[in-house]
Amino acid sequence: MDRLDGRVAVIAGGTGAIGMASAHRLAALGATIVLLYARKTAQEAQALANSLPGSGHIAIQAHITDSATLQAAAAQVQQQFGKVHILVNSAGHTKAVPLADLEALSDEIIDDILQVNFRGVMATIRAFVPLLKASGDGLIVNISSIAGFTGVGSNLAYVAAKAGLDVVGDSLARILAPAVRVITVSPGVVDSTFVPGRGADFNEKAAATIPLKRIGHVDDIGAAVQACATTLRYATGTRIVVDGGRHL
């Protein structure tokens, strides 16, 4: 499939760096984009939707930790579009906590990280699965992390959340087939502000350890999402690692 004309793509965390990179890629191929956002104003979020290639894109406020807002967003999408073909789960946040500092990883941090990065993704999938099934050719792309299988990441709770997401993605691929495919995209270090406190110094040090000698760009991840929707149509229940070889 070279084009996505007539297809509706919902992107949770759509106004974030990876969400917008994915949105640009899918919109450029003709998809209609629904950006789910939490923190921006309605005007800011809709302006980002309007900046995408094509027309008819919308932004809907929905908090992934609030299932009621997700169900309301799904109802609005159903009323306006009738079905959903692609769901990209790129929402989440983290906090840098040294892996060996178990005392610093408080109960509150653990609960927050798991709530957002695991429970929130599951709640989003739960809200939109009926619309994905209605399309007859649905796709869920979960943005995970190599932390989920390397055990190295911003903190141990984040590692656990992503590992859980990876395994549950495999289960969902079995459960939802053949109407809906489920693919995990696992980035390594990406040039964004996702991990607070990590800047140019961290990126330079990380790049030196990566076989391809650079950190990832958000468009590298968007390109993987695009491939899941277009050329990798016989893939489900699998992980696509986009890390320049950092995990090696």
C-alpha positions as CSV (number, residue, x, y, z in Angstrom):
1,M,0.0,0.0,0.0
2,D,1.6,3.2,-1.2
3,R,-1.1,5.7,-0.1
4,L,-3.4,6.1,2.9
5,D,-6.2,8.1,1.3
6,G,-9.5,7.7,3.0
7,R,-7.8,6.3,6.2
8,V,-8.2,7.8,9.6
9,A,-5.3,7.7,12.0
10,V,-5.6,8.5,15.7
11,I,-2.4,9.5,17.4
12,A,-2.3,9.6,21.2
13,G,0.3,12.0,22.3
14,G,-0.2,13.5,18.9
15,T,1.2,17.0,19.8
16,G,4.5,15.5,21.1
17,A,7.7,15.1,19.0
18,I,7.2,11.5,17.9
19,G,3.5,12.0,17.6
20,M,3.8,14.9,15.2
21,A,6.6,13.2,13.2
22,S,4.2,10.2,12.7
23,A,1.3,12.5,11.9
24,H,3.3,14.4,9.2
25,R,4.3,11.1,7.6
26,L,0.8,9.6,7.5
27,A,-0.9,12.8,6.5
28,A,1.5,13.3,3.6
29,L,0.2,9.9,2.3
30,G,-3.4,11.0,2.4
31,A,-4.5,9.9,5.9
32,T,-6.9,12.1,8.0
33,I,-5.3,12.7,11.4
34,V,-6.8,12.9,14.8
35,L,-4.4,14.3,17.3
36,L,-5.2,13.4,20.9
37,Y,-3.6,15.9,23.3
38,A,-3.6,16.7,27.0
39,R,-1.7,19.8,28.0
40,K,-1.9,22.3,25.1
41,T,-4.8,24.7,24.6
42,A,-7.4,23.7,22.0
43,Q,-6.2,26.5,19.8
44,E,-2.5,25.3,20.0
45,A,-3.5,21.7,19.3
46,Q,-5.7,22.5,16.4
47,A,-3.0,24.8,14.9
48,L,-0.7,21.8,14.9
49,A,-3.4,19.7,13.2
50,N,-3.9,22.4,10.6
51,S,-0.1,22.4,9.9
52,L,-0.2,18.9,8.6
53,P,-0.3,18.1,4.9
54,G,-3.8,17.7,3.5
55,S,-7.0,18.9,5.2
56,G,-9.7,17.8,7.6
57,H,-7.4,17.0,10.5
58,I,-8.7,17.6,14.0
59,A,-7.4,17.7,17.6
60,I,-9.3,16.3,20.6
61,Q,-8.3,16.7,24.2
62,A,-8.1,13.4,26.0
63,H,-6.0,12.3,29.0
64,I,-4.7,8.8,28.7
65,T,-5.0,8.4,32.5
66,D,-8.7,9.3,32.3
67,S,-10.7,6.6,30.5
68,A,-13.8,8.7,30.4
69,T,-12.1,11.3,28.3
70,L,-10.8,8.6,26.0
71,Q,-14.2,7.1,25.6
72,A,-15.6,10.6,24.8
73,A,-12.9,11.1,22.2
74,A,-13.7,7.8,20.6
75,A,-17.4,8.7,20.5
76,Q,-16.5,12.0,18.8
77,V,-14.3,10.2,16.2
78,Q,-17.1,7.7,15.6
79,Q,-19.6,10.4,15.0
80,Q,-17.3,12.3,12.7
81,F,-15.5,9.5,10.8
82,G,-17.3,6.3,11.6
83,K,-14.2,4.2,12.0
84,V,-10.4,4.3,12.7
85,H,-7.8,2.5,10.6
86,I,-4.6,3.4,12.6
87,L,-4.0,4.0,16.2
88,V,-0.5,5.2,17.3
89,N,0.2,5.2,21.0
90,S,3.0,7.7,21.5
91,A,1.8,9.4,24.7
92,G,3.8,9.1,27.9
93,H,6.4,10.6,30.1
94,T,9.3,9.6,32.3
95,K,11.8,10.9,34.8
96,A,15.5,10.1,35.1
97,V,16.3,8.1,38.2
98,P,19.6,6.2,38.4
99,L,18.9,2.5,38.0
100,A,21.0,1.6,41.1
101,D,19.3,4.2,43.3
102,L,16.3,2.1,44.6
103,E,15.5,4.6,47.3
104,A,15.1,7.4,44.8
105,L,12.5,5.3,42.9
106,S,9.7,6.1,45.2
107,D,6.3,4.5,45.2
108,E,4.8,7.7,43.7
109,I,7.2,7.6,40.8
110,I,6.6,4.0,40.1
111,D,2.8,4.5,40.2
112,D,3.0,7.5,38.0
113,I,5.2,5.9,35.3
114,L,3.2,2.7,35.2
115,Q,-0.1,4.6,35.1
116,V,1.0,6.7,32.1
117,N,3.2,4.4,30.1
118,F,1.3,1.1,30.6
119,R,-2.2,1.6,31.9
120,G,-2.7,4.7,29.7
121,V,-1.8,2.8,26.6
122,M,-4.2,0.0,27.5
123,A,-7.0,2.4,28.2
124,T,-6.5,4.1,24.8
125,I,-6.5,0.8,23.0
126,R,-9.6,-0.3,24.9
127,A,-11.4,2.9,23.8
128,F,-10.6,2.7,20.1
129,V,-10.6,-1.1,19.4
130,P,-14.3,-1.1,18.4
131,L,-13.5,1.5,15.7
132,L,-10.4,-0.3,14.6
133,K,-12.3,-3.5,14.2
134,A,-15.1,-1.7,12.3
135,S,-12.5,-0.7,9.7
136,G,-11.8,-4.4,9.0
137,D,-8.1,-3.5,8.4
138,G,-6.9,-1.9,11.6
139,L,-3.4,-1.2,12.9
140,I,-2.1,-0.4,16.4
141,V,1.4,0.9,16.7
142,N,2.7,1.1,20.2
143,I,5.8,3.3,20.7
144,S,7.8,1.4,23.2
145,S,11.6,1.5,23.9
146,I,14.6,-0.7,23.8
147,A,14.5,-0.2,27.6
148,G,11.8,-2.9,27.6
149,F,14.2,-5.6,26.5
150,T,17.6,-4.3,27.5
151,G,16.7,-3.4,31.1
152,V,18.5,0.0,30.7
153,G,16.4,3.2,30.6
154,S,15.5,6.4,32.4
155,N,14.3,4.4,35.4
156,L,13.3,0.9,36.4
157,A,9.6,1.6,36.4
158,Y,9.9,2.8,32.8
159,V,11.7,-0.4,31.9
160,A,8.9,-2.4,33.5
161,A,6.2,-0.4,31.8
162,K,7.8,-0.9,28.3
163,A,8.5,-4.5,28.9
164,G,4.9,-5.0,29.9
165,L,3.7,-3.1,26.8
166,D,5.9,-5.3,24.6
167,V,4.5,-8.6,25.9
168,V,0.9,-7.4,26.0
169,G,1.3,-6.2,22.4
170,D,2.1,-9.8,21.4
171,S,-1.1,-11.0,23.2
172,L,-3.2,-8.3,21.5
173,A,-1.8,-9.3,18.1
174,R,-3.2,-12.8,18.7
175,I,-6.5,-11.6,20.2
176,L,-7.3,-8.9,17.6
177,A,-6.2,-10.7,14.5
178,P,-7.2,-10.7,11.7
179,A,-9.1,-7.5,11.8
180,V,-6.4,-5.5,13.7
181,R,-2.6,-5.8,13.5
182,V,-0.4,-4.8,16.5
183,I,3.2,-3.8,16.1
184,T,5.7,-2.4,18.6
185,V,8.2,0.3,17.6
186,S,11.1,0.4,20.0
187,P,13.4,3.5,19.7
188,G,16.7,4.0,21.4
189,V,18.0,7.5,22.3
190,V,16.0,10.1,20.3
191,D,16.8,13.8,20.0
192,S,13.8,15.2,21.9
193,T,13.0,16.6,25.3
194,F,11.2,13.3,26.4
195,V,13.6,12.7,29.3
196,P,13.9,15.8,31.4
197,G,17.4,16.9,32.1
198,R,19.0,15.1,29.2
199,G,20.6,17.5,26.8
200,A,23.4,17.9,24.2
201,D,26.1,16.4,26.5
202,F,24.1,13.2,27.1
203,N,23.3,12.9,23.4
204,E,26.9,13.3,22.3
205,K,28.1,10.7,24.8
206,A,25.3,8.3,23.7
207,A,26.0,8.8,20.0
208,A,29.6,7.7,20.5
209,T,28.5,4.4,21.8
210,I,26.0,3.7,19.0
211,P,27.2,1.6,16.0
212,L,25.7,4.1,13.5
213,K,27.4,7.0,15.5
214,R,24.3,9.2,15.9
215,I,21.2,9.3,18.1
216,G,17.8,9.0,16.5
217,H,15.7,11.7,15.1
218,V,11.9,11.8,15.7
219,D,11.4,11.3,11.9
220,D,13.3,8.0,12.2
221,I,10.5,6.8,14.4
222,G,7.8,8.4,12.2
223,A,9.3,6.5,9.2
224,A,8.9,3.2,11.1
225,V,5.3,4.1,11.9
226,Q,4.7,4.8,8.2
227,A,6.2,1.5,7.2
228,C,3.9,-0.3,9.6
229,A,0.9,1.3,7.9
230,T,2.1,0.8,4.3
231,T,4.8,-1.7,3.3
232,L,4.9,-4.0,6.4
233,R,1.3,-5.3,5.9
234,Y,2.1,-8.9,6.7
235,A,3.6,-8.0,10.1
236,T,1.9,-8.3,13.4
237,G,2.9,-9.2,16.9
238,T,6.4,-8.1,16.3
239,R,8.9,-5.5,17.4
240,I,10.7,-3.0,15.1
241,V,13.9,-1.7,16.8
242,V,14.9,1.8,15.6
243,D,18.0,2.5,17.6
244,G,21.0,2.7,15.3
245,G,22.2,-0.5,16.9
246,R,22.4,0.8,20.5
247,H,21.1,-2.4,21.9
248,L,23.9,-4.5,20.5
